[in-house]
């Protein structure tokens, strides 16, 4: 029931992006933001007036790896440990961080913690997502050390659908390090 409720919330916001022809900024209720998220978002969105993206991940789950493209060098996998956040002091250190960030083409992201979606991206995701149904994709999952594992990912929520199943069909970007 929770997964369906989550999907319906996101789908209604995607519909709003389409109806208003506006970029919509979405955050889950448990998102924690760096204090410079607003200025960083404005800088990214104003640097490309065409806003030729479908989705920008400002944050993602830290309990699974993420991957993005480095032009000319290939894929870079990020492995984070959610257990490294042990207390409120760790969260405060994250929030006050002002480390440089990179906006990169994402190839695998888990979690829809915080993102912006364009009207064009909302249309693509609505067309690919509806009707909500079981889906699966075979993925060769690199471990970063030269070995791959062949895995099957099932559509058990929008985060898997967007972050793995549809990555080759959408122009998604991610911020690293994450801002949420």
C-alpha positions as CSV (number, residue, x, y, z in Angstrom):
1,X,0.0,0.0,0.0
2,X,2.8,2.4,0.9
3,X,4.6,1.8,-2.5
4,X,1.4,2.5,-4.3
5,X,0.7,5.6,-2.3
6,X,4.3,6.8,-3.0
7,X,3.8,6.2,-6.7
8,X,0.5,8.0,-6.8
9,X,2.1,11.1,-5.1
10,X,4.9,11.2,-7.6
11,X,2.6,10.6,-10.6
12,X,0.3,13.4,-9.6
13,X,3.3,15.8,-9.4
14,X,4.5,14.6,-12.8
15,X,1.1,15.4,-14.1
16,X,1.4,18.9,-12.6
17,X,4.7,19.4,-14.4
18,X,2.9,18.5,-17.7
19,X,-0.2,20.6,-17.0
20,X,1.7,23.7,-16.0
21,X,4.6,23.2,-18.4
22,X,7.0,23.8,-15.5
23,X,9.9,22.1,-13.8
24,X,8.7,20.5,-10.6
25,X,11.0,20.0,-7.6
26,X,10.2,16.9,-5.5
27,X,11.5,15.7,-2.2
28,X,10.6,12.7,0.0
29,X,9.6,13.4,3.6
30,X,12.8,12.0,5.0
31,X,15.2,14.1,2.8
32,X,17.9,16.1,4.6
33,X,19.3,19.0,2.5
34,X,22.7,20.7,2.4
35,X,22.1,24.3,3.2
36,X,23.4,25.4,-0.3
37,X,20.9,23.2,-2.1
38,X,18.8,26.2,-3.3
39,X,21.8,28.2,-4.8
40,X,23.2,25.0,-6.3
41,X,19.8,24.2,-8.0
42,X,19.5,27.8,-9.3
43,X,23.0,27.7,-10.7
44,X,22.4,24.4,-12.5
45,X,19.0,25.3,-13.9
46,X,20.1,28.8,-15.0
47,X,23.3,27.6,-16.6
48,X,21.3,25.8,-19.3
49,X,18.3,27.9,-20.3
50,X,17.0,25.1,-22.5
51,X,16.7,22.8,-19.5
52,X,17.3,19.9,-21.8
53,X,17.0,17.2,-19.1
54,X,14.3,14.9,-18.1
55,X,15.3,14.4,-14.4
56,X,18.0,15.7,-12.1
57,X,18.7,13.7,-8.9
58,X,19.8,16.1,-6.1
59,X,20.0,13.2,-3.8
60,X,19.7,9.4,-3.8
61,X,19.7,6.4,-1.5
62,X,23.1,5.7,0.2
63,X,22.5,2.1,0.8
64,X,23.1,1.0,-2.8
65,X,25.7,2.2,-5.3
66,X,25.1,4.8,-8.0
67,X,26.9,5.3,-11.3
68,X,27.5,8.3,-13.6
69,X,29.4,9.1,-16.8
70,X,32.6,11.0,-16.9
71,X,33.0,12.3,-20.4
72,X,35.8,10.6,-22.2
73,X,36.6,8.3,-19.3
74,X,33.4,6.2,-19.0
75,X,31.4,5.1,-16.0
76,X,32.2,5.9,-12.4
77,X,30.5,3.9,-9.6
78,X,29.9,5.5,-6.2
79,X,29.6,3.2,-3.2
80,X,28.3,5.0,-0.1
81,X,27.6,3.5,3.4
82,X,24.4,4.7,5.0
83,X,25.8,3.4,8.3
84,X,28.4,6.2,8.3
85,X,25.7,8.6,9.4
86,X,25.7,7.8,13.1
87,X,24.1,10.8,14.8
88,X,22.7,14.4,14.4
89,X,26.3,15.8,14.3
90,X,27.0,13.8,11.1
91,X,23.8,15.1,9.5
92,X,24.7,18.7,10.6
93,X,28.2,18.3,9.0
94,X,26.5,17.2,5.8
95,X,24.1,20.1,5.9
96,X,26.8,22.7,6.4
97,X,29.2,21.2,3.9
98,X,30.1,23.3,0.9
99,X,32.3,20.9,-1.0
100,X,32.3,21.3,-4.8
101,X,29.7,19.3,-6.7
102,X,29.5,17.7,-10.1
103,X,26.5,17.4,-12.3
104,X,26.9,14.3,-14.4
105,X,24.9,12.0,-16.6
106,X,23.5,9.2,-14.4
107,X,23.5,5.6,-15.4
108,X,22.2,4.0,-12.2
109,X,20.6,5.7,-9.2
110,X,18.5,4.2,-6.4
111,X,16.0,6.3,-4.6
112,X,13.9,9.3,-5.5
113,X,14.9,11.2,-2.4
114,X,15.0,14.6,-4.1
115,X,14.8,15.4,-7.8
116,X,13.6,17.9,-10.3
117,X,11.6,16.8,-13.3
118,X,10.9,18.6,-16.5
119,X,7.6,18.5,-18.3
120,X,9.3,16.5,-21.1
121,X,10.7,14.1,-18.5
122,X,7.3,13.8,-16.8
123,X,5.7,12.9,-20.1
124,X,8.4,10.2,-20.8
125,X,8.1,8.7,-17.3
126,X,4.3,8.7,-17.3
127,X,4.3,6.9,-20.7
128,X,6.8,4.4,-19.6
129,X,5.3,3.9,-16.1
130,X,1.6,3.6,-16.8
131,X,-0.1,1.4,-16.3
132,X,1.8,0.5,-13.1
133,X,2.8,-3.1,-13.7
134,X,5.5,-5.7,-13.0
135,X,8.7,-5.1,-15.0
136,X,12.1,-6.6,-14.9
137,X,15.5,-5.8,-16.4
138,X,18.7,-7.7,-16.6
139,X,21.6,-5.6,-15.5
140,X,25.3,-6.3,-15.5
141,X,26.3,-4.9,-12.2
142,X,29.9,-3.8,-12.0
143,X,31.7,-4.0,-8.7
144,X,34.2,-1.4,-9.6
145,X,37.0,-3.9,-9.5
146,X,36.6,-5.4,-12.9
147,X,34.0,-8.0,-12.1
148,X,30.4,-8.0,-13.1
149,X,27.3,-9.7,-11.6
150,X,24.3,-10.3,-13.8
151,X,21.2,-9.3,-11.8
152,X,17.6,-9.0,-12.5
153,X,15.9,-5.9,-11.1
154,X,12.1,-6.0,-10.6
155,X,9.9,-2.9,-10.6
156,X,9.0,-2.9,-6.9
157,X,8.7,0.9,-6.7
158,X,9.3,4.0,-8.7
159,X,12.8,4.3,-7.5
160,X,13.8,1.0,-9.2
161,X,11.8,1.9,-12.3
162,X,13.4,5.3,-12.7
163,X,16.9,4.5,-11.4
164,X,17.6,1.3,-13.2
165,X,14.9,0.1,-15.6
166,X,14.4,3.4,-17.5
167,X,17.9,4.9,-17.3
168,X,18.7,4.2,-20.9
169,X,15.4,5.9,-22.0
170,X,15.6,9.2,-20.1
171,X,18.1,12.0,-19.9
172,X,18.8,11.9,-16.2
173,X,21.5,13.7,-14.4
174,X,22.8,13.4,-10.8
175,X,24.6,15.7,-8.4
176,X,27.7,14.3,-6.8
177,X,28.3,14.5,-4.0
178,X,24.5,14.6,-3.3
179,X,22.9,17.7,-2.0
180,X,20.1,15.8,-0.3
